[in-house]
């Protein structure tokens, strides 16, 4: 019998093991990884086709606040490189290219969508722009909290003061002090 036609057995610590089952599992594992990779590529392609869908967000009502996130401030947050935010807030385990650039952290596996300043987290299935990413990190969707966090991080002023609110508050205090 030639080695090519020999049965696929190995001897391990006196036990004879048929490696055909290992081979089947390995083939299945490779097929599953290829299918997952194809699904990931399709998701990235869909995001690239309409990146603005991930940048249009309603800002919460800020009428009662003494400060508010202006449109210029919002755009400043959106224009901040999201990879810089990830590197600041998370511990990077690895960065690699697997058909697209990836950043792997302890909690997420981000695909970087270049030219759109977006990342897609394959673990959670969410796509983030810089604003939604900071929102996720601080666990708040309050525009002023997100803006304050961004200001603390970048030093860039994105909140504006509502002077009319200060005027109303001052008039109210003067009125109540006279009584």
WOLINDA-V400397 format. One line per field, one symbol per residue. phi: phi as a letter, one per 40 degrees, with the letter a starting at -180 (. if undefined). psi: psi as a letter, one per 20 degrees, with the letter a starting at -180 (. if undefined). A space follows every 50 residues. Layout:
BEGIN
phi=???
psi=???
END
This chain:
BEGIN
phi=.cdcccccbbbbfgccbcccccccccccccccccccccccccccccccca ccccbcbcccdbccccbaccccccccccccdccccccccbcccababbga cbbbbcbabcccccgbfbbbccccgcbbbdccccdcccfabcdccccccc ccccgccbcbccccccccccccccccccc
psi=pqhhjqqmqqpoliqppojhgggghggggggggggggggghgggghghhm hhhjioppqqpkhiqirqorghgghgghipphhhgghghqppgqprplhq pqppahirnpppnqiilqqpohghjqpqrhghghgggjlqjohhgggggg ghghipoiqqpnhhggggggggggghhi.
END
